[in-house]
Amino acid sequence: MVPSKSPARLRALLCALPMSSSGPSSLLKTREKKHPAHQIQADRRRTWNALKPAAAMNMKTVLVLLLLALATIFALVCVLLTRARAPSTCQQQPPAQEEADDGHSRVFADLTPEELAQVVQYLRGSLGVPLADAAHAKPSDNCIASVDVQLPAKAEVLRFLDAGGARPSREALAVLYFGAQAEPNVTEYVVGPLPAPTYHRDITVQKYGGKVPYYRRAVTGVEYAAINELIQRELRKAPRFLAACCASDGTDLTTITTAPRGFKSGDRATWFVLFHGIAGSGYFVLPVGLEVLVEHGPLDVSQWYLRQVFYNGHYFPSITELENAFVTNSLKVVVVEKPQGDAVLGSMRPLRSPGAPGPLQFEPQGPRYRVRDNRVTYQGWSIAFGMSPNTGPRLFDIRYRGERIIYELSLQEALALYGSNCPGGMSTRYLDGSFGIGRFAYELVRGIDCPYTATYVDRHYLSESDVPRTNQNSLCIFEHDTALPLRRHFSDTHSLYYGGLRKNTLVIRAVSTLINYDYIWDFMFYSNGAVEVRVHATGYISSSFFHDQGTVYGNKVGPHTLGTMHLHHIHYKVDLDIDGQLNSLESHDMGYKTVSIPWSRGNTLLQPFLHRKRLERENEAAFTLNASLPRYLSFTGPKPNRWGHLRSYRVQVVSFPGEHLPTSSPMEKAISWGRYKLAVTKRKEEEPTSTSVYNQNDPWTPTITFADFINDENIIKEDLVAWISVGFLHVPHAEDIPNTVTVGNSVGFFLRPYNYFDKDPSLYSPDGIYFSSEQEIGACEANPLACLPTATCAPRLSPFHYGGFLNISLGPPLGGH
């Protein structure tokens, strides 16, 4: 037996044989010429016998190499195919067919820049008085303070939407400051019809029951600039004090306003708190201990003056007196060095370099919602959206599966109420609507404020200027995968199956930056017909200079910084229309009762039972802030569902508010909505909002008092409105530096179907999953998730861009909280 030879040895053997250019066959032919035939045959046999084992081994090797080559080619093909799919962009598909877009939602639309400009032009030519541009107007001038849409009456809108009535006239609400009149006042006009106005009418008395005094107007940017100039002039009178206390000449100090501005109607004197102004960081946590009280009530700016000065627990009648006290060594100065570099307390610059990017949410086949004009549709939902410059986000005509559930869902007010042992902090009760919740909703940063691939919408407004302004990309809309099941069950008894549904939601979001605080306003819509409203608070805390017993009012969070305790209270209006306008209010709660046990004589059992009650009057439906709310409180319609229960929507509040300002306070009436966690009233056109922008600067005689809405009227089978307050107590702590986080700082409420349907409507969601032990779980028809590996694609991401710093003029702060 000839031993087997390796491929290498075989190659060596073949190479050792004499070879002609014709190969081995030519060798045999050469031998045939020199030897007899029988010897040639013998030589051939010997040669073949020598080569046969090696040839056999060569064939095996060739086959192995061929198989390896085929496997390699197959692997390369797979890699190439995978690489060919990976960079392909997601192919967008149109959203599922929704309700036809008939343009009716435009009845709720915000004014366009063109409409705003038309209103300004009309007023300038029709009022018969000179109008200064509000961007430059002095308090003694007349000017257009703001313009917003004037929404038609609900009855008129419903005739148009539901009964084929005429489209309501499109109108604007213009607020004018008349400072150049014998009796300066604030006047509100309705202007229409748009886009080419021909009429205006004064609605001030009709709306408020009288004229609006001029001192109730908001403080304008021009006034803040004049106040800042006054403070700077005064600071120059104390150069030695400022150098010693603050390493400053005053020019690098910045201020924050407080509010309200006095103690009685007509007052207009404001405390301004001074801070080290460090570019690129939050000066709100860098107080220097100096605060000044500015009298700015006279219409003549030259008559404004500093009424009082506060420093480190001491009060002085003027800056000059403060300087004198320092020079004579009768004032203890706390040296507050201006922080530099990494020592800046309010710096948000990351302390480490960026790492790998985190997870990215995107839609493999494009958005499953549709946005057109001011209307968004999504899996049975239809919502008209807008933004009030004063009060922020507002939604209308909210329908699910073709039925209107909510006529109006809108933010009304945001209150921040402070405590401190410094005058600015201790007197502060901010009503953010007066500053402009919607006006200061700036451009959103994609990938942080909203998902990168969200739909971004511009908002337009006209305030303190004759020229409309645009906050681009200031509202975002997106579908959000919460990474939770909306519902699920794994069955391990009787039969084996799994059913579930992802908890996806459509989100409409805006973020308002009100100087130091940032409020994130969320409105979410789920596939089971539920609505969630939520607000997160973030941004910077407002602080006071730490002195004496400062910890009575908060926590020390820096060398000289007291994080002052404060309340956040937010108010919403919810005009529910459940199966029509005529609704009632019912509460369902539990109790226990003792029952005899039928099968065991002589024994008893404490049995839970359901207590049902219909609330008949407004006073019954006004639940104070810290009172127990019925666990189930529902708006009921007139018709039953299949099982005989009235179709209803439940209001569920998630809130942990602080204590409301006691009613003994002379300014409590201005925020009397805060008395109630929930109040249900009969809807009235003359009660469109729970507060007024004028309440901030005259809370002692409020223009609107919400408590007056509650007058024990009947609420059975009426058009009802739920007014909901949510909030929390914030005691700042070290971890609020540099910035307050959203974790744990959110409150809100749910509107949930309660016997409104015959079964859970999310069964109609295209995202449902069901498979049993007897099914092929990898089949796309039974389990859409099985198709995800074959549907992978890369999202088409637009280049990152941010224009939020454009069209913003850096000037004196309008306020802080």
Buried (B, 14 or more C-beta within 10 A) or exposed (E): EEEEBEBEEBEEEBEEEEEEEEEEEEBEEEBEEEEEEEEBEEBEEEBEEEBEBBEEBBEEEEEEEEEEEEEEEEEEEEEEEEEEEEEEEBEEEEBEEBEEEEEBBEBBBBBBBEBBBBBBEBBBEEBEEEBBBBBBBBBBBBBBBBBBBBBBEBEBBBBBBEEEEEBBEBBBBBBBBBBBEEEBBBBBBBBBEBEEBEEBEEBBEEBBEEEBBBBBBBBBBBBBBBBBEBBBEBBEBBEEBBEBBBBBEBEBBBBBBBBBBBEEBBBBBBBBBBBBBBEEBBBBBBBBBBBBBBBBBEBEBEEBBBBBBBBBBBEBEBBBBBBBBBEEEEBEBBEBEBBEEEEBBBBEEEEEEEEEEEEEBBBBEBBBBBBEEBBBBBBBBBBBBBBBBBBBBBBBBBBBBEBBBBBBBBBBBBBBBBBBBBBBBBBBBBBBBBBBBBBBBBBBBBBEBBBBBBBBBEBBBBBBBBEBBBBBBBBBBBBBEEEEEBBEEEEEEEEEBBBBBBBBBBBBBBBBBBBBBBBBBBBBBBBBBBBBBBBBBBBBBBBBBBBEEBEEBBBBBBEBBBBBBBBBBBBBBBBBBBBBBBBBBBBBBEEEEEEEEEEEEEEEEEEEEEEEEEBBBBEBBBBEBEEEBBEBBBBBBBEEBEEEEBBBBBBBBEBEBBEBBEEEBEBBBBBBBBBBBBBBBBBEEEBBBBBBBBBBBBBBBBBBBBBEBBEEEEBBBBBBBBBBBBBBEBBBBEEBBBBBEBEEBBBBBBBBBBBBBEEBBBEEBEBBBEBEEEEEEEEEEBBBBBEEEEEEBBBEEEEEEEEBEEEEEEEBBBBBB
